[in-house]
């Protein structure tokens, strides 16, 4: 059954990780797992951290967003044995290339609260995106 927008947003906010999809110029959809935090105004913060190893400090998702500012964040619950518990939520996002220090700082604080690994804010930066639309489905 289709989720009402407020129910879909509640599940999105409560999710602890998701899949961020951006658009690569030649490959098309570029999907990567991510953690995130969402503030009360519908802004999403996705960190570029120094906790996990990276081959470069400039990530492909950044290059993708610079050429196409649209993105999607997908979260879901899967239960192999009980399909009545299945659900998914898809948030259509718009990248905010110049969010301002206050917004980025606020999202950084939310990330610090949500994830123990971020208690010392080991971020190079926080990508800020705005939720444009949220849709979802639940089995029950």
DSSP file (Angstrom, degrees, kcal/mol; ACC not computed):
  #  RESIDUE AA STRUCTURE BP1 BP2  ACC     N-H-->O    O-->H-N    N-H-->O    O-->H-N    TCO  KAPPA ALPHA  PHI   PSI    X-CA   Y-CA   Z-CA
    1    1 A X              0   0    0      0, 0.0   137,-2.4     0, 0.0     2,-0.1   0.000 360.0 360.0 360.0 143.0    0.0    0.0    0.0
    2    2 A X  B     -A  137   0A   0    135,-0.2     2,-0.3     1,-0.1   135,-0.3  -0.439 360.0-128.3 -67.8 136.4    1.2    3.5   -0.8
    3    3 A X        -     0   0    0    133,-2.3   133,-0.4    -2,-0.1     2,-0.1  -0.658  20.4-114.3 -85.2 141.6    2.4    5.4    2.2
    4    4 A X     >  -     0   0    0     -2,-0.3     4,-2.7     1,-0.1     3,-0.4  -0.422  34.9-108.4 -64.5 150.2    1.1    8.9    2.9
    5    5 A X  H  > S+     0   0    0      1,-0.2     4,-2.5     2,-0.2     5,-0.2   0.859 119.2  50.1 -53.6 -39.8    3.8   11.6    2.6
    6    6 A X  H  > S+     0   0    0      2,-0.2     4,-2.0     1,-0.2    -1,-0.2   0.883 112.3  47.4 -69.0 -36.1    4.0   12.2    6.4
    7    7 A X  H  > S+     0   0    0     -3,-0.4     4,-1.9     2,-0.2    -2,-0.2   0.892 112.8  49.3 -69.0 -39.6    4.3    8.4    7.1
    8    8 A X  H  X S+     0   0    0     -4,-2.7     4,-2.2     2,-0.2    -2,-0.2   0.917 111.2  49.6 -64.6 -42.6    7.0    8.1    4.4
    9    9 A X  H  X S+     0   0    0     -4,-2.5     4,-2.8    -5,-0.2     5,-0.2   0.894 107.9  54.0 -64.3 -39.4    8.9   11.0    5.8
   10   10 A X  H  X S+     0   0    0     -4,-2.0     4,-1.8     1,-0.2    -1,-0.2   0.908 110.3  46.2 -61.5 -41.8    8.8    9.6    9.3
   11   11 A X  H  X S+     0   0    0     -4,-1.9     4,-1.3     2,-0.2    -1,-0.2   0.889 112.4  51.5 -67.7 -38.5   10.3    6.3    8.0
   12   12 A X  H >< S+     0   0    0     -4,-2.2     3,-0.6     1,-0.2    -2,-0.2   0.948 110.4  47.5 -61.7 -49.4   13.0    8.2    6.1
   13   13 A X  H 3< S+     0   0    0     -4,-2.8    -1,-0.2     1,-0.2    25,-0.2   0.863 113.2  49.3 -60.8 -37.2   14.0   10.3    9.1
   14   14 A X  H 3< S+     0   0    0     -4,-1.8    -1,-0.2    -5,-0.2    -2,-0.2   0.700  87.3 104.4 -78.0 -19.9   14.1    7.2   11.3
   15   15 A X    <<  -     0   0    0     -4,-1.3    21,-0.2    -3,-0.6     3,-0.1  -0.317  60.3-152.1 -65.0 144.3   16.3    5.1    8.9
   16   16 A X  S    S+     0   0    0      1,-0.2     2,-0.3    19,-0.1    20,-0.3   0.570  73.0   2.6 -97.0  -8.7   19.9    4.8    9.9
   17   17 A X        +     0   0    0     18,-0.2     2,-0.3     2,-0.0    18,-0.2  -0.975  63.5 171.4-163.0 166.7   21.3    4.4    6.4
   18   18 A X  E     -B   34   0A   0     16,-2.6    16,-2.5    -2,-0.3     2,-0.5  -0.870  38.2 -84.4-158.9-168.1   20.3    4.4    2.8
   19   19 A X  E     -BC  33  74A   0     55,-2.5    55,-2.5    -2,-0.3     2,-0.5  -0.976  33.2-152.5-117.5 119.9   21.4    4.3   -0.8
   20   20 A X  E     -BC  32  73A   0     12,-3.1    12,-2.4    -2,-0.5     2,-0.5  -0.817  11.8-164.1 -92.8 126.6   22.2    7.7   -2.4
   21   21 A X  E     +BC  31  72A   0     51,-3.4    51,-2.3    -2,-0.5     2,-0.2  -0.954  13.9 167.9-116.0 123.2   21.7    7.8   -6.2
   22   22 A X  E     -B   30   0A   0      8,-2.3     8,-2.9    -2,-0.5     2,-0.6  -0.685  38.3-101.6-118.7 178.1   23.2   10.5   -8.3
   23   23 A X  E     -B   29   0A   0     47,-0.4     2,-0.3    45,-0.4     6,-0.2  -0.910  25.9-156.3-111.6 116.2   23.5   10.7  -12.1
   24   24 A X  E  >  -B   28   0A   0      4,-3.7     4,-1.4    -2,-0.6    37,-0.0  -0.690  24.1-124.5 -85.1 140.9   26.8    9.9  -13.8
   25   25 A X  T  4 S+     0   0    0     -2,-0.3    -1,-0.1     1,-0.2     4,-0.1   0.819 102.8  13.5 -58.6 -35.3   27.2   11.5  -17.2
   26   26 A X  T  4 S+     0   0    0      2,-0.1    -1,-0.2    -3,-0.0    -2,-0.0   0.759 129.2  47.0-112.3 -34.3   28.0    8.2  -19.0
   27   27 A X  T  4 S-     0   0    0      1,-0.3     2,-0.4     3,-0.0    -2,-0.1   0.696  90.1-147.2 -83.1 -18.9   27.0    5.3  -16.6
   28   28 A X  E  <  +B   24   0A   0     -4,-1.4    -4,-3.7     2,-0.0    -1,-0.3  -0.755  67.7  35.9  87.6-133.5   23.6    6.7  -15.6
   29   29 A X  E     -B   23   0A   0     -2,-0.4     2,-0.5    -6,-0.2    -6,-0.2  -0.337  64.3-166.4 -62.2 130.1   22.5    5.9  -12.1
   30   30 A X  E     -B   22   0A   0     -8,-2.9    -8,-2.3    -2,-0.1     2,-0.4  -0.945  11.6-171.9-119.3 104.6   25.4    5.9   -9.6
   31   31 A X  E     +B   21   0A   0     -2,-0.5     2,-0.3   -10,-0.2   -10,-0.2  -0.855  10.3 167.3-109.2 131.0   24.3    4.3   -6.3
   32   32 A X  E     -B   20   0A   0    -12,-2.4   -12,-3.1    -2,-0.4     2,-0.1  -0.994  36.6-111.2-138.2 144.4   26.3    4.3   -3.1
   33   33 A X  E     +B   19   0A   0     -2,-0.3     2,-0.3   -14,-0.2   -14,-0.2  -0.436  46.2 167.9 -69.5 150.4   25.4    3.4    0.5
   34   34 A X  E     -B   18   0A   0    -16,-2.5   -16,-2.6    -2,-0.1     2,-0.3  -0.987  34.4-129.4-155.4 161.4   25.4    6.3    2.9
   35   35 A X        +     0   0    0     -2,-0.3     2,-0.3   -18,-0.2    12,-0.3  -0.775  36.5 170.8-105.3 162.3   24.5    7.6    6.3
   36   36 A X        -     0   0    0     -2,-0.3     2,-0.3   -20,-0.3    10,-0.2  -0.975  27.1-142.5-161.6 167.0   22.5   10.8    6.7
   37   37 A X  E     -D   45   0A   0      8,-1.5     8,-3.2    -2,-0.3     2,-0.4  -0.987  13.6-153.3-138.9 147.3   20.6   13.1    9.0
   38   38 A X  E     -D   44   0A   0     -2,-0.3     6,-0.2     6,-0.2     2,-0.1  -0.980   9.4-148.0-124.2 131.0   17.5   15.1    8.2
   39   39 A X    >   -     0   0    0      4,-2.4     3,-1.7    -2,-0.4    68,-0.0  -0.340  36.3 -94.4 -89.5 177.4   16.5   18.4    9.9
   40   40 A X  T 3  S+     0   0    0      1,-0.3    -1,-0.1     2,-0.1    -2,-0.0   0.617 122.3  58.0 -68.0 -13.8   13.0   19.6   10.6
   41   41 A X  T 3  S-     0   0    0      2,-0.1    -1,-0.3     0, 0.0    90,-0.1   0.353 121.0-102.0 -97.3   4.3   13.1   21.7    7.4
   42   42 A X  S <  S+     0   0    0     -3,-1.7    89,-3.0     1,-0.3     2,-0.4   0.705  73.0 143.1  84.0  20.7   13.7   18.7    5.1
   43   43 A X  E     - E   0 130A   0     87,-0.2    -4,-2.4    85,-0.0     2,-0.5  -0.808  37.8-149.0 -93.7 137.4   17.4   19.3    4.5
   44   44 A X  E     -DE  38 129A   0     85,-3.7    85,-2.3    -2,-0.4     2,-0.5  -0.887   4.2-156.8-108.1 131.1   19.5   16.2    4.3
   45   45 A X  E     -DE  37 128A   0     -8,-3.2    -8,-1.5    -2,-0.5     2,-0.5  -0.944  10.3-178.5-109.2 124.4   23.1   16.1    5.4
   46   46 A X  E     - E   0 127A   0     81,-2.4    81,-3.0    -2,-0.5   -10,-0.2  -0.976  23.1-136.9-121.8 115.8   25.4   13.4    4.0
   47   47 A X  E     - E   0 126A   0     -2,-0.5     2,-0.6   -12,-0.3    79,-0.2  -0.364  13.9-152.6 -78.7 149.5   28.9   13.5    5.3
   48   48 A X  E     - E   0 125A   0     77,-3.0    76,-3.4    -2,-0.1    77,-1.4  -0.959  41.5-176.4-107.5 104.7   32.2   13.1    3.6
   49   49 A X  E     - E   0 123A   0     -2,-0.6    74,-0.2    74,-0.3    69,-0.0  -0.437  43.4-137.2-105.4 172.4   34.2   11.8    6.5
   50   50 A X  S    S+     0   0    0     72,-2.6    73,-0.1    -2,-0.1     4,-0.1   0.206  89.3  84.3-106.4  11.1   37.7   10.7    7.4
   51   51 A X  S    S+     0   0    0     71,-0.3     2,-0.3     2,-0.1    -1,-0.1   0.921  86.6  49.9 -79.2 -47.6   36.5    7.6    9.2
   52   52 A X  S    S-     0   0    0      1,-0.1    -1,-0.0     0, 0.0     2,-0.0  -0.729  96.9-105.1 -95.5 141.9   36.2    5.3    6.2
   53   53 A X        -     0   0    0     -2,-0.3     2,-0.3     2,-0.0    -1,-0.1  -0.344  39.3-174.3 -66.0 144.7   39.1    4.9    3.7
   54   54 A X        -     0   0    0     -4,-0.1     3,-0.1     1,-0.1     5,-0.0  -0.979  32.1-137.3-137.7 149.4   38.7    6.7    0.3
   55   55 A X  S    S+     0   0    0     -2,-0.3     2,-0.3     1,-0.2    -1,-0.1   0.715  93.5  11.2 -78.3 -19.2   40.8    6.6   -2.8
   56   56 A X        -     0   0    0      1,-0.1    -1,-0.2    -3,-0.0     0, 0.0  -0.989  63.6-132.3-153.5 151.5   40.3   10.4   -3.2
   57   57 A X  S    S+     0   0    0     -2,-0.3     2,-0.8     1,-0.1    -1,-0.1   0.665  98.5  71.9 -80.4 -14.8   38.9   13.3   -1.1
   58   58 A X  S    S-     0   0    0     -3,-0.0    -1,-0.1     4,-0.0     2,-0.1  -0.885  82.7-152.3-101.4 107.9   36.9   14.4   -4.1
   59   59 A X    >>  -     0   0    0     -2,-0.8     4,-1.4     1,-0.1     3,-0.8  -0.418  22.0-121.7 -85.9 154.0   34.1   11.8   -4.5
   60   60 A X  H 3> S+     0   0    0      1,-0.2     4,-2.8     2,-0.2     5,-0.2   0.861 111.5  63.2 -59.4 -36.4   32.3   10.8   -7.7
   61   61 A X  H 3> S+     0   0    0      1,-0.2     4,-2.5     2,-0.2    -1,-0.2   0.858 101.0  52.6 -59.4 -33.5   29.0   11.8   -6.1
   62   62 A X  H <> S+     0   0    0     -3,-0.8     4,-2.0     2,-0.2    -1,-0.2   0.928 110.0  46.6 -67.3 -44.5   30.3   15.4   -5.9
   63   63 A X  H  X S+     0   0    0     -4,-1.4     4,-1.3     1,-0.2    -2,-0.2   0.905 112.7  51.4 -63.1 -39.9   31.2   15.5   -9.6
   64   64 A X  H  X S+     0   0    0     -4,-2.8     4,-2.2     1,-0.2     3,-0.5   0.935 110.0  48.3 -61.4 -46.4   27.8   13.9  -10.4
   65   65 A X  H  < S+     0   0    0     -4,-2.5    -1,-0.2     1,-0.2    -2,-0.2   0.825 105.5  58.7 -66.0 -31.6   25.9   16.6   -8.4
   66   66 A X  H  < S+     0   0    0     -4,-2.0    -1,-0.2     1,-0.2     3,-0.2   0.845 114.5  36.7 -65.9 -32.0   27.9   19.4  -10.0
   67   67 A X  H  < S+     0   0    0     -4,-1.3     2,-0.3    -3,-0.5    -2,-0.2   0.738 136.9  16.4 -92.5 -24.2   26.7   18.3  -13.5
   68   68 A X     <  -     0   0    0     -4,-2.2   -45,-0.4    -5,-0.2    -1,-0.3  -0.849  65.8-161.0-149.1 109.4   23.1   17.2  -12.4
   69   69 A X        +     0   0    0     -2,-0.3    26,-2.9    -3,-0.2     2,-0.2   0.434  60.3 102.9 -77.7   1.2   21.9   18.5   -9.0
   70   70 A X  E     + F   0  94A   0     24,-0.2   -47,-0.4   -47,-0.0     2,-0.3  -0.594  44.1 165.0 -84.1 146.8   19.2   15.9   -8.7
   71   71 A X  E     - F   0  93A   0     22,-1.8    22,-3.2    -2,-0.2     2,-0.4  -0.956  24.6-141.5-150.2 167.2   19.6   12.9   -6.4
   72   72 A X  E     -CF  21  92A   0    -51,-2.3   -51,-3.4    -2,-0.3     2,-0.5  -0.997   4.5-157.4-133.7 139.8   17.5   10.1   -4.8
   73   73 A X  E     -CF  20  91A   0     18,-2.3    18,-2.9    -2,-0.4     2,-0.5  -0.984  13.7-167.3-116.8 123.4   17.8    8.6   -1.4
   74   74 A X  E     +CF  19  90A   0    -55,-2.5   -55,-2.5    -2,-0.5     2,-0.3  -0.941   9.5 174.5-114.9 128.1   16.3    5.1   -1.0
   75   75 A X  E     + F   0  89A   0     14,-2.5    14,-2.7    -2,-0.5     2,-0.3  -0.940  10.3 166.0-125.5 152.9   15.7    3.5    2.4
   76   76 A X  E     - F   0  88A   0     -2,-0.3     2,-0.4    12,-0.2    12,-0.2  -0.990  31.8-133.4-159.1 163.8   14.0    0.1    2.9
   77   77 A X  E     - F   0  87A   0     10,-2.7    10,-1.6    -2,-0.3     2,-0.4  -0.997  23.6-171.7-124.5 129.7   13.3   -2.7    5.3
   78   78 A X        -     0   0    0     -2,-0.4     2,-0.4     8,-0.2     5,-0.1  -0.965  10.1-179.0-121.9 135.8   13.6   -6.3    4.1
   79   79 A X        -     0   0    0     -2,-0.4     6,-0.2     1,-0.1     3,-0.2  -0.914  12.9-160.7-134.4 107.7   12.6   -9.4    6.0
   80   80 A X  S    S+     0   0    0     -2,-0.4     3,-0.2     1,-0.2    -1,-0.1   0.827  91.8  35.8 -56.5 -35.7   13.3  -12.6    4.1
   81   81 A X  S    S+     0   0    0      1,-0.2     2,-0.5     2,-0.0    -1,-0.2   0.711 119.6  43.6 -95.7 -22.6   10.8  -14.6    6.1
   82   82 A X    >   +     0   0    0     -3,-0.2     3,-1.9     1,-0.1    -1,-0.2  -0.797  54.9 178.0-130.3  90.8    8.0  -12.1    6.7
   83   83 A X  G >  S+     0   0    0     -2,-0.5     3,-1.2     1,-0.3    56,-0.1   0.600  75.2  77.2 -71.1  -9.7    7.1  -10.2    3.7
   84   84 A X  G 3  S+     0   0    0      1,-0.2    -1,-0.3    55,-0.1    56,-0.3   0.650  92.2  56.1 -71.0 -11.9    4.3   -8.4    5.6
   85   85 A X  G <  S+     0   0    0     -3,-1.9    -1,-0.2    -6,-0.2    -2,-0.2   0.392  81.6 119.0 -97.8   1.5    7.1   -6.3    7.1
   86   86 A X    <   +     0   0    0     -3,-1.2    53,-2.9    -7,-0.1    54,-0.4  -0.408  31.7 151.5 -72.0 142.4    8.5   -5.0    3.8
   87   87 A X  E     -FG  77 138A   0    -10,-1.6   -10,-2.7    51,-0.2     2,-0.3  -0.972  20.3-167.9-159.5 160.4    8.6   -1.3    3.1
   88   88 A X  E     -FG  76 137A   0     49,-2.4    49,-2.4    -2,-0.3     2,-0.4  -0.988   4.4-161.4-147.7 153.5   10.6    1.3    1.1
   89   89 A X  E     -FG  75 136A   0    -14,-2.7   -14,-2.5    -2,-0.3     2,-0.5  -1.000   4.5-163.6-136.2 135.0   10.8    5.0    0.9
   90   90 A X  E     -FG  74 135A   0     45,-3.0    45,-2.5    -2,-0.4     2,-0.5  -0.980   3.9-164.0-121.4 124.1   12.3    7.1   -1.9
   91   91 A X  E     -FG  73 134A   0    -18,-2.9   -18,-2.3    -2,-0.5     2,-0.5  -0.936  12.1-145.2-108.9 123.3   13.1   10.8   -1.4
   92   92 A X  E     -FG  72 133A   0     41,-2.9    40,-3.3    -2,-0.5    41,-1.3  -0.757  29.1-165.9 -82.1 130.3   13.7   12.9   -4.4
   93   93 A X  E     -FG  71 131A   0    -22,-3.2   -22,-1.8    -2,-0.5     2,-0.4  -0.812  22.4-151.8-122.5 156.9   16.5   15.4   -3.5
   94   94 A X  E     -FG  70 130A   0     36,-1.8    36,-2.7    -2,-0.3   -24,-0.2  -0.996  28.3-123.7-126.9 123.8   17.9   18.7   -4.9
   95   95 A X  E     - G   0 129A   0    -26,-2.9     2,-0.7    -2,-0.4    34,-0.3  -0.410  12.5-150.6 -67.7 138.3   21.6   19.4   -4.1
   96   96 A X    >   -     0   0    0     32,-3.0     3,-0.6     1,-0.1    32,-0.4  -0.889  12.1-174.0-108.6  96.3   22.3   22.7   -2.3
   97   97 A X  T 3  S+     0   0    0     -2,-0.7     2,-0.3     1,-0.3    -1,-0.1   0.794  82.4  30.0 -67.6 -27.5   25.8   23.7   -3.5
   98   98 A X  T 3  S+     0   0    0      1,-0.1    -1,-0.3    30,-0.0     3,-0.1  -0.635  71.1 159.6-128.6  73.9   26.1   26.7   -1.2
   99   99 A X    <   -     0   0    0     -3,-0.6     4,-0.3    -2,-0.3    -1,-0.1   0.691  49.8-113.7 -74.9 -17.9   24.1   25.8    1.9
  100  100 A X     >  -     0   0    0      1,-0.1     4,-2.1     2,-0.1     5,-0.2   0.116  24.5 -91.8  91.8 146.7   25.7   28.3    4.3
  101  101 A X  H  > S+     0   0    0      1,-0.2     4,-2.7     2,-0.2     5,-0.2   0.851 121.0  56.4 -62.9 -37.7   27.7   27.5    7.3
  102  102 A X  H  > S+     0   0    0      2,-0.2     4,-2.3     1,-0.2    -1,-0.2   0.916 110.0  44.0 -64.7 -43.7   24.8   27.5    9.8
  103  103 A X  H  > S+     0   0    0     -4,-0.3     4,-2.3     2,-0.2     5,-0.2   0.931 115.8  47.3 -66.3 -45.6   22.8   24.8    7.8
  104  104 A X  H  X S+     0   0    0     -4,-2.1     4,-2.1     1,-0.2    -2,-0.2   0.899 112.9  49.9 -63.0 -40.3   25.9   22.7    7.3
  105  105 A X  H  X S+     0   0    0     -4,-2.7     4,-2.2     2,-0.2    -1,-0.2   0.909 109.6  51.2 -64.0 -43.2   26.8   23.0   11.0
  106  106 A X  H  X S+     0   0    0     -4,-2.3     4,-1.8     1,-0.2    -2,-0.2   0.904 111.7  46.3 -62.1 -42.3   23.3   22.1   12.1
  107  107 A X  H  X S+     0   0    0     -4,-2.3     4,-2.4     2,-0.2    -1,-0.2   0.867 109.7  55.2 -68.6 -35.6   23.3   18.9   10.0
  108  108 A X  H  X S+     0   0    0     -4,-2.1     4,-2.2    -5,-0.2    -2,-0.2   0.897 106.8  51.0 -61.1 -40.2   26.8   18.1   11.2
  109  109 A X  H  X S+     0   0    0     -4,-2.2     4,-1.9     2,-0.2    -2,-0.2   0.896 109.3  50.4 -64.2 -40.7   25.5   18.3   14.8
  110  110 A X  H  X S+     0   0    0     -4,-1.8     4,-2.0     2,-0.2    -2,-0.2   0.907 110.3  49.7 -63.9 -41.2   22.6   15.9   13.9
  111  111 A X  H  X S+     0   0    0     -4,-2.4     4,-2.1     1,-0.2     7,-0.3   0.900 108.8  52.9 -62.9 -40.2   25.1   13.5   12.3
  112  112 A X  H  < S+     0   0    0     -4,-2.2    -1,-0.2     1,-0.2    -2,-0.2   0.879 110.5  47.7 -62.4 -38.7   27.2   13.6   15.5
  113  113 A X  H  < S+     0   0    0     -4,-1.9    -1,-0.2     1,-0.2    -2,-0.2   0.860 115.1  45.1 -68.8 -36.7   24.1   12.8   17.6
  114  114 A X  H  < S+     0   0    0     -4,-2.0     2,-0.5     1,-0.2    -2,-0.2   0.823 113.1  44.7 -79.9 -33.1   23.1    9.9   15.4
  115  115 A X    ><  -     0   0    0     -4,-2.1     3,-1.9    -5,-0.2    -1,-0.2  -0.952  60.6-153.7-126.4 120.0   26.4    8.1   14.9
  116  116 A X  G >  S+     0   0    0     -2,-0.5     3,-1.7     1,-0.3     4,-0.2   0.827  96.8  64.6 -57.2 -33.0   29.0    7.3   17.5
  117  117 A X  G 3  S+     0   0    0      1,-0.3     3,-0.3     2,-0.1     5,-0.3   0.691 101.5  51.2 -65.2 -17.2   31.7    7.3   14.9
  118  118 A X  G X  S+     0   0    0     -3,-1.9     3,-2.1    -7,-0.3    -1,-0.3   0.202  71.2 113.1-105.6  14.9   31.0   11.0   14.2
  119  119 A X  T <  S+     0   0    0     -3,-1.7    -1,-0.2     1,-0.3    -2,-0.1   0.816  85.5  41.5 -59.0 -31.1   31.3   12.2   17.9
  120  120 A X  T 3  S-     0   0    0     -3,-0.3    -1,-0.3    -4,-0.2     3,-0.1   0.254 114.0-119.6 -98.5  12.3   34.4   14.2   17.0
  121  121 A X    <   -     0   0    0     -3,-2.1     2,-2.0     1,-0.2    -3,-0.1   0.941  35.9-175.1  50.3  61.0   33.0   15.4   13.7
  122  122 A X        +     0   0    0     -5,-0.3   -72,-2.6     2,-0.0     2,-0.4  -0.296  32.8 140.1 -81.2  55.8   35.6   13.8   11.5
  123  123 A X  E     -E   49   0A   0     -2,-2.0   -74,-0.3   -74,-0.2     3,-0.1  -0.791  48.0-166.7-102.9 139.7   34.1   15.4    8.4
  124  124 A X  E    S-     0   0A   0    -76,-3.4     2,-0.3     1,-0.4   -75,-0.2   0.793  84.1 -33.2 -79.5 -35.4   35.8   17.0    5.5
  125  125 A X  E     -E   48   0A   0    -77,-1.4   -77,-3.0    -3,-0.1     2,-0.5  -0.966  56.2-119.8-170.3 168.7   32.4   18.4    4.6
  126  126 A X  E     -E   47   0A   0     -2,-0.3     2,-0.3   -79,-0.2   -79,-0.2  -0.985  24.0-137.2-123.9 120.3   28.7   17.7    4.7
  127  127 A X  E     -E   46   0A   0    -81,-3.0   -81,-2.4    -2,-0.5     2,-0.5  -0.589  19.9-151.8 -73.0 135.4   26.7   17.5    1.5
  128  128 A X  E     +E   45   0A   0    -32,-0.4   -32,-3.0    -2,-0.3     2,-0.3  -0.949  20.3 169.3-115.2 126.7   23.4   19.3    1.9
  129  129 A X  E     -EG  44  95A   0    -85,-2.3   -85,-3.7    -2,-0.5     2,-0.4  -0.934  25.7-132.4-130.3 154.9   20.4   18.3   -0.2
  130  130 A X  E     -EG  43  94A   0    -36,-2.7   -36,-1.8    -2,-0.3     2,-0.5  -0.911  21.8-119.6-111.3 134.4   16.8   19.3    0.1
  131  131 A X  E     + G   0  93A   0    -89,-3.0   -38,-0.2    -2,-0.4     3,-0.1  -0.607  33.4 173.4 -71.7 122.4   13.9   16.8    0.1
  132  132 A X  E     -     0   0A   0    -40,-3.3     2,-0.3    -2,-0.5   -39,-0.2   0.795  67.0  -4.4 -96.5 -39.9   11.7   17.8   -2.9
  133  133 A X  E     - G   0  92A   0    -41,-1.3   -41,-2.9     2,-0.0    -1,-0.4  -0.989  58.8-158.0-154.5 147.9    9.3   14.8   -2.7
  134  134 A X  E     + G   0  91A   0     -2,-0.3     2,-0.3   -43,-0.2   -43,-0.2  -0.998  15.5 170.4-134.3 132.2    9.0   11.7   -0.7
  135  135 A X  E     + G   0  90A   0    -45,-2.5   -45,-3.0    -2,-0.4     2,-0.3  -0.919   6.4 166.1-133.3 160.4    7.1    8.5   -1.7
  136  136 A X  E     - G   0  89A   0   -133,-0.4  -133,-2.3    -2,-0.3     2,-0.3  -0.992  22.3-145.3-167.0 171.6    6.9    5.1   -0.2
  137  137 A X  E     -AG   2  88A   0    -49,-2.4   -49,-2.4    -2,-0.3     2,-0.3  -0.991   9.8-171.5-145.2 144.8    5.2    1.7    0.0
  138  138 A X  E     - G   0  87A   0   -137,-2.4   -51,-0.2    -2,-0.3   -53,-0.1  -0.997  26.7-135.9-138.8 144.6    4.6   -0.8    2.8
  139  139 A X              0   0    0    -53,-2.9   -54,-0.1    -2,-0.3   -52,-0.1   0.833 360.0 360.0 -67.6 -31.6    3.2   -4.3    2.7
  140  140 A X              0   0    0    -54,-0.4    -1,-0.2   -56,-0.3   -55,-0.1   0.330 360.0 360.0-145.6 360.0    1.0   -3.7    5.7
